[in-house]
Amino acid sequence: APGLPHGVSPLSRRCGLAAGRSYSGGGAYPSVSLAVPLPGVPKAVFAAAEGTERFETRVTVLDNGLRVASQNKFGQFCTVGLLINSGSRHEAKYLSGISHFLEKLAFSSTAQFGSKDEILLTLEKHGGICDCQASRDTIMYAVSADAKGLDTVVNLLADVVLQPRLSDEEIEMTRTAIRFELEDLNMRPDPEPLLTEMIHAAAYRENTVGLNRFCPVENTDKIDREVLHSYLRNYYTPDRMVLAGVGIEHEQLVEYAKKHLLGAEPVWGSRQTKDVDRSVAQYTGGIVKVEKDMSDVSLGPTPIPELTHIMIGLESCSFLEEDFIPFAVLNMMMGGGGSFSAGGPGKGMFTRLYLNVLNRHHWMYNATSYHHSYEDTGLLCIHASADPKQVREMVEIITREFILMAGAVGEVELERAKTQLKSMLMMNLESRPVIFEDVGRQVLATNTRKLPHELCALISQVKSTDIKRVVTKMLHKKPAVAALGDLTDLPTYEHIQAALSSKDGRLPRVYRLFR
């Protein structure tokens, strides 16, 4: 710049930097200490933890029984929502599929808002988005928006949950959407959602978590406003709800909860509840088979080969029991994935299902461990996929892996599984919506929340003897089996059960059963 010494920009001059400042060398200003504040520069204000209460999840119970839970988190945006102890497991006395309908009808027209578009426009003013998810035991209505719009968000959530119009037009559109989703479910190349339904149906035959999460096609025309209201009257009550928030002040959330949810009259009336299903899950074991032509599931220039999918599961424990943590470590130790996965130890390439199954048997396309846990039961499963001609051998390999779980657990693999579980837990809890769901679900089930560092401490305490103990207990149960595809060579359920009940774990016995 004209008039300035060589190498000095106008910006440098405005910031008070001397003409001789050098950016590449350390020779300039030898007398200036980096430990002393620069003259004329405002004093820095550093963030500091204001005691342990800043990290705790705070819970307040309102007069009507509704619980308000919050977790502070730095940031401009917040995630707030209502979690309700309601889901497909509570539909035994109703038409199956009501929760599926409620999920699709969420954030439609209400007493205050004439349409879904009005709701979205209201949220848009605060940079907000909304979502609803229904599972077997919980329905969750959630909004992420600017924290300044908290009053509007809580008001909207209260209206959506307690004052839905459920118009004939909306219900008809939901029927169409559900029919399309069911059709898509049977056509998609990934069979995991369908197999998950089947394994639950086999494990808990016609009770609680074994009831269908998706609405059966024959029920789509039977579910109407009257049916929905009769269900909502029993399950959408304040004592079954948690208003959870992340990224907001607890007192503020409680204030708005009292304003919009305390004494709010639902559209279906507030008559005393009856027919509330408090059944405890009954594990039955069993098999569900669906013969299906999988040859045309994935068409295209490079179609996926025709595969048969098997899922074998055994009852584990509920997330309220102490054994839940050892089971979570075991699930991580088994790991697995698809045959096309790539990457290092962080992607689970040293888990048992990779080392013992996918790396040794090139013809297997998939071997993955899953752990489903609920407040009164749990299910540890292994899902495997292979060519229909090799189903027998695939079942042998999976049953062998179940038996080997009760064997020796190496110190290195155990530490790796524990480290990976802690890493995954902490990484997931970086996300505000994940923290929200964790806060809501834990408070809904236990009225409190275990913090991440408490969970990490419990994970660190797991020993190889704990793994062996929970596996030995699990192997005494009848297996649950789900099979999808060409099942010509599938071994009988009795053979699979006999293989898994092997007391000594000798592998030759497993193989002889299938010869």
Disulfide bonds with the S-S distance in Angstrom:
none
